[in-house]
């Protein structure tokens, strides 16, 4: 099963297309932009407490049979008040 490449930051809703170098994720595939991950979350996923690392790029040719997710996940209240678990 391929990684779920989520299309946005869960904190600020910034678009994170599959080729983005600005996307980070935890081992549960929670996805954030590098700005939120660094400046708001301190490098830790607020959902699981896991490390946030740069999301790998899926080559465009592989997106044909393994497309990125189109389901947007967003914390309704954002992440400014969240402390990493």
BAFITI-743309 format. One record per atom (N, C-alpha, C, O): x, y, z; residue in one letter; atom name. Coordinates in Angstrom, 2 decimals. Layout:
<nodes>
     east    north       up  r   a
        X        Y        Z  a  CA
...
</nodes>
This chain:
<nodes>
     east    north       up  r   a
     0.84    -1.17     0.00  x   N
     0.00     0.00     0.00  x  CA
     0.89     1.24     0.00  x   C
     1.86     1.33     0.76  x   O
     0.57     2.19    -0.85  x   N
     1.35     3.42    -0.98  x  CA
     0.98     4.41     0.12  x   C
    -0.12     4.36     0.67  x   O
     1.92     5.30     0.43  x   N
     1.63     6.37     1.38  x  CA
     0.48     7.22     0.88  x   C
     0.34     7.46    -0.32  x   O
    -0.35     7.68     1.81  x   N
    -1.43     8.59     1.47  x  CA
    -0.82     9.99     1.41  x   C
    -0.46    10.56     2.45  x   O
    -0.70    10.54     0.23  x   N
    -0.14    11.88     0.07  x  CA
    -1.28    12.87     0.20  x   C
    -1.98    13.16    -0.77  x   O
    -1.46    13.38     1.40  x   N
    -2.58    14.30     1.66  x  CA
    -2.31    15.65     1.02  x   C
    -1.16    16.08     0.94  x   O
    -3.37    16.32     0.57  x   N
    -3.20    17.52    -0.25  x  CA
    -3.01    18.83     0.50  x   C
    -2.88    19.88    -0.13  x   O
    -2.99    18.80     1.83  x   N
    -2.94    20.06     2.57  x  CA
    -2.33    19.90     3.96  x   C
    -2.19    18.79     4.48  x   O
    -1.97    21.04     4.52  x   N
    -1.48    21.09     5.90  x  CA
    -2.69    21.00     6.83  x   C
    -3.67    21.72     6.64  x   O
    -2.63    20.12     7.81  x   N
    -3.74    19.96     8.75  x  CA
    -3.92    21.17     9.65  x   C
    -4.99    21.34    10.24  x   O
    -2.90    22.01     9.77  x   N
    -3.00    23.20    10.64  x  CA
    -3.54    24.41     9.90  x   C
    -4.53    25.01    10.32  x   O
    -2.89    24.78     8.80  x   N
    -3.21    26.05     8.13  x  CA
    -3.92    25.87     6.80  x   C
    -4.30    26.86     6.17  x   O
    -4.09    24.64     6.35  x   N
    -4.78    24.31     5.09  x  CA
    -3.99    24.72     3.85  x   C
    -4.57    24.81     2.77  x   O
    -2.70    24.97     3.97  x   N
    -1.87    25.28     2.81  x  CA
    -1.88    24.09     1.87  x   C
    -1.79    22.95     2.31  x   O
    -1.99    24.35     0.57  x   N
    -1.94    23.28    -0.42  x  CA
    -0.55    22.65    -0.43  x   C
     0.46    23.35    -0.44  x   O
    -0.52    21.32    -0.43  x   N
     0.73    20.56    -0.48  x  CA
     0.62    19.51    -1.57  x   C
     0.34    18.35    -1.28  x   O
     0.85    19.90    -2.83  x   N
     0.74    18.94    -3.93  x  CA
     1.79    17.83    -3.79  x   C
     2.75    17.98    -3.04  x   O
     1.61    16.73    -4.51  x   N
     2.51    15.57    -4.37  x  CA
     3.99    15.89    -4.56  x   C
     4.84    15.23    -3.98  x   O
     4.30    16.90    -5.37  x   N
     5.69    17.24    -5.64  x  CA
     6.27    18.26    -4.66  x   C
     7.42    18.68    -4.81  x   O
     5.49    18.66    -3.66  x   N
     5.92    19.70    -2.71  x  CA
     7.07    19.23    -1.83  x   C
     7.04    18.14    -1.27  x   O
     8.08    20.09    -1.73  x   N
     9.19    19.85    -0.80  x  CA
     8.89    20.47     0.56  x   C
     9.71    20.39     1.48  x   O
     7.72    21.09     0.68  x   N
     7.31    21.78     1.90  x  CA
     6.45    20.90     2.81  x   C
     6.00    21.36     3.86  x   O
     6.20    19.65     2.43  x   N
     5.33    18.77     3.20  x  CA
     6.14    17.87     4.13  x   C
     7.17    17.30     3.75  x   O
     5.66    17.76     5.37  x   N
     6.23    16.82     6.34  x  CA
     5.10    15.95     6.86  x   C
     3.92    16.31     6.79  x   O
     5.47    14.79     7.39  x   N
     4.45    13.87     7.89  x  CA
     5.01    13.02     9.02  x   C
     6.22    12.92     9.20  x   O
     4.08    12.41     9.78  x   N
     4.47    11.46    10.82  x  CA
     4.26    10.05    10.28  x   C
     3.86     9.87     9.13  x   O
     4.52     9.06    11.09  x   N
     4.38     7.67    10.64  x  CA
     2.92     7.26    10.41  x   C
     2.66     6.22     9.80  x   O
     1.97     8.08    10.88  x   N
     0.55     7.82    10.64  x  CA
     0.03     8.64     9.47  x   C
    -1.18     8.64     9.20  x   O
     0.93     9.33     8.77  x   N
     0.64    10.10     7.57  x  CA
    -0.07    11.43     7.84  x   C
    -0.57    12.06     6.90  x   O
    -0.12    11.87     9.10  x   N
    -0.61    13.21     9.39  x  CA
     0.34    14.15     8.65  x   C
     1.55    13.95     8.68  x   O
    -0.20    15.18     8.01  x   N
     0.59    16.00     7.10  x  CA
     0.51    17.47     7.46  x   C
    -0.56    17.99     7.76  x   O
     1.68    18.13     7.42  x   N
     1.79    19.55     7.77  x  CA
     2.78    20.22     6.84  x   C
     3.61    19.56     6.23  x   O
     2.69    21.55     6.72  x   N
     3.71    22.30     6.00  x  CA
     4.89    22.48     6.94  x   C
     4.75    22.37     8.16  x   O
     6.05    22.76     6.39  x   N
     7.25    22.89     7.23  x  CA
     7.14    24.07     8.19  x   C
     7.67    24.00     9.30  x   O
     6.46    25.14     7.79  x   N
     6.31    26.30     8.67  x  CA
     5.54    25.92     9.94  x   C
     6.00    26.20    11.05  x   O
     4.38    25.28     9.78  x   N
     3.60    24.86    10.95  x  CA
     4.35    23.81    11.76  x   C
     4.36    23.86    12.99  x   O
     4.97    22.85    11.07  x   N
     5.69    21.78    11.77  x  CA
     6.81    22.33    12.64  x   C
     7.02    21.86    13.76  x   O
     7.52    23.32    12.14  x   N
     8.65    23.88    12.86  x  CA
     8.24    24.93    13.88  x   C
     8.61    24.85    15.05  x   O
     7.46    25.90    13.43  x   N
     7.17    27.08    14.26  x  CA
     5.99    26.92    15.21  x   C
     5.88    27.65    16.19  x   O
     5.10    26.00    14.92  x   N
     3.92    25.80    15.77  x  CA
     4.01    24.49    16.55  x   C
     3.72    24.44    17.75  x   O
     4.42    23.44    15.88  x   N
     4.38    22.10    16.48  x  CA
     5.72    21.62    17.04  x   C
     5.77    20.58    17.69  x   O
     6.78    22.34    16.79  x   N
     8.09    21.95    17.34  x  CA
     8.59    20.62    16.83  x   C
     9.33    19.93    17.53  x   O
     8.20    20.23    15.60  x   N
     8.70    19.00    15.00  x  CA
     8.01    17.73    15.47  x   C
     8.43    16.63    15.12  x   O
     6.94    17.88    16.27  x   N
     6.22    16.71    16.79  x  CA
     4.77    16.73    16.32  x   C
     4.15    17.79    16.30  x   O
     4.24    15.58    15.95  x   N
     2.85    15.47    15.53  x  CA
     1.94    15.68    16.75  x   C
     2.12    15.02    17.77  x   O
     0.97    16.58    16.64  x   N
     0.08    16.80    17.79  x  CA
    -0.91    15.65    18.00  x   C
    -1.53    15.55    19.06  x   O
    -1.04    14.79    17.01  x   N
    -1.98    13.66    17.12  x  CA
    -1.36    12.45    17.82  x   C
    -2.00    11.80    18.64  x   O
    -0.08    12.17    17.48  x   N
     0.53    10.95    18.03  x  CA
     1.82    11.21    18.80  x   C
     2.32    10.33    19.50  x   O
     2.37    12.43    18.69  x   N
     3.62    12.74    19.36  x  CA
     4.84    12.29    18.59  x   C
     5.97    12.45    19.06  x   O
     4.62    11.73    17.39  x   N
     5.72    11.24    16.59  x  CA
     6.50    12.34    15.89  x   C
     6.05    13.48    15.78  x   O
     7.66    11.96    15.41  x   N
     8.55    12.87    14.69  x  CA
     7.95    13.23    13.33  x   C
     7.37    12.38    12.66  x   O
     8.08    14.48    12.94  x   N
     7.65    14.92    11.62  x  CA
     8.87    14.99    10.71  x   C
     9.85    15.66    11.03  x   O
     8.81    14.29     9.58  x   N
     9.91    14.24     8.63  x  CA
     9.40    14.63     7.24  x   C
     8.21    14.56     6.97  x   O
    10.35    15.04     6.36  x   N
     9.94    15.45     5.02  x  CA
     9.24    14.30     4.30  x   C
     9.72    13.17     4.30  x   O
     8.11    14.62     3.70  x   N
     7.35    13.63     2.93  x  CA
     8.07    13.35     1.63  x   C
     8.50    14.29     0.95  x   O
     8.22    12.08     1.26  x   N
     8.89    11.78     0.00  x  CA
     8.05    12.21    -1.20  x   C
     6.83    12.30    -1.11  x   O
     8.73    12.46    -2.29  x   N
     8.07    12.83    -3.54  x  CA
     7.74    11.54    -4.30  x   C
     8.59    10.66    -4.44  x   O
     6.52    11.44    -4.77  x   N
     6.14    10.32    -5.63  x  CA
     6.32    10.79    -7.08  x   C
     5.74    11.79    -7.47  x   O
     7.12    10.07    -7.87  x   N
     7.33    10.48    -9.25  x  CA
     5.99    10.60   -10.01  x   C
     5.07     9.81    -9.80  x   O
     5.91    11.60   -10.87  x   N
     4.68    11.87   -11.61  x  CA
     4.16    10.64   -12.34  x   C
     2.95    10.41   -12.37  x   O
     5.04     9.85   -12.92  x   N
     4.61     8.66   -13.64  x  CA
     3.92     7.66   -12.72  x   C
     3.04     6.92   -13.16  x   O
     4.30     7.63   -11.47  x   N
     3.70     6.69   -10.50  x  CA
     2.37     7.21    -9.97  x   C
     1.57     6.43    -9.45  x   O
     2.12     8.50   -10.09  x   N
     0.84     9.07    -9.64  x  CA
    -0.32     8.59   -10.50  x   C
    -1.47     8.62   -10.06  x   O
    -0.03     8.14   -11.71  x   N
    -1.09     7.65   -12.60  x  CA
    -1.82     6.48   -11.97  x   C
    -3.05     6.46   -11.93  x   O
    -1.08     5.50   -11.48  x   N
    -1.68     4.31   -10.88  x  CA
    -1.80     4.40    -9.36  x   C
    -2.52     3.61    -8.74  x   O
    -1.10     5.34    -8.76  x   N
    -1.11     5.53    -7.31  x  CA
    -1.30     7.02    -7.02  x   C
    -0.36     7.67    -6.57  x   O
    -2.49     7.55    -7.27  x   N
    -2.70     8.99    -7.14  x  CA
    -2.64     9.47    -5.69  x   C
    -2.86     8.72    -4.74  x   O
    -2.33    10.75    -5.56  x   N
    -2.33    11.38    -4.24  x  CA
    -3.77    11.47    -3.75  x   C
    -4.71    11.47    -4.55  x   O
    -3.93    11.55    -2.46  x   N
    -5.25    11.70    -1.87  x  CA
    -5.84    13.06    -2.22  x   C
    -5.11    14.04    -2.38  x   O
    -7.15    13.12    -2.33  x   N
    -7.84    14.39    -2.54  x  CA
    -8.61    14.79    -1.29  x   C
    -9.23    15.86    -1.25  x   O
    -8.59    13.94    -0.27  x   N
    -9.31    14.21     0.97  x  CA
    -8.51    15.17     1.84  x   C
    -7.40    14.85     2.29  x   O
    -9.08    16.34     2.07  x   N
    -8.42    17.34     2.91  x  CA
    -8.73    17.06     4.37  x   C
    -9.88    16.86     4.74  x   O
    -7.68    17.06     5.20  x   N
    -7.82    16.89     6.64  x  CA
    -7.41    18.22     7.25  x   C
    -6.33    18.73     6.96  x   O
    -8.27    18.77     8.10  x   N
    -7.98    20.08     8.68  x  CA
    -8.52    20.14    10.10  x   C
    -9.66    19.77    10.36  x   O
    -7.68    20.60    11.01  x   N
    -8.13    20.82    12.38  x  CA
    -9.00    22.07    12.36  x   C
    -8.53    23.15    12.00  x   O
   -10.25    21.94    12.74  x   N
   -11.19    23.05    12.67  x  CA
   -10.69    24.29    13.40  x   C
   -10.93    25.41    12.96  x   O
    -9.99    24.09    14.49  x   N
    -9.47    25.20    15.29  x  CA
    -8.02    25.53    14.97  x   C
    -7.42    26.36    15.65  x   O
    -7.45    24.90    13.94  x   N
    -6.05    25.13    13.62  x  CA
    -5.15    24.47    14.63  x   C
    -5.59    23.64    15.42  x   O
    -3.88    24.83    14.62  x   N
    -2.91    24.21    15.53  x  CA
    -2.25    25.18    16.48  x   C
    -1.44    24.76    17.31  x   O
    -2.56    26.45    16.40  x   N
    -1.87    27.44    17.24  x  CA
    -1.98    27.11    18.72  x   C
    -1.05    27.39    19.48  x   O
    -3.08    26.53    19.13  x   N
    -3.27    26.22    20.55  x  CA
    -2.81    24.82    20.92  x   C
    -2.82    24.46    22.10  x   O
    -2.42    24.02    19.93  x   N
    -2.08    22.61    20.15  x  CA
    -0.67    22.48    20.69  x   C
     0.25    23.16    20.24  x   O
    -0.50    21.60    21.65  x   N
     0.81    21.22    22.12  x  CA
     1.02    19.79    21.67  x   C
     0.12    18.97    21.79  x   O
     2.20    19.48    21.15  x   N
     2.48    18.14    20.66  x  CA
     2.22    17.13    21.78  x   C
     2.54    17.37    22.94  x   O
     1.64    15.99    21.38  x   N
     1.28    14.94    22.36  x  CA
     2.53    14.33    22.97  x   C
     2.43    13.43    23.81  x   O
</nodes>
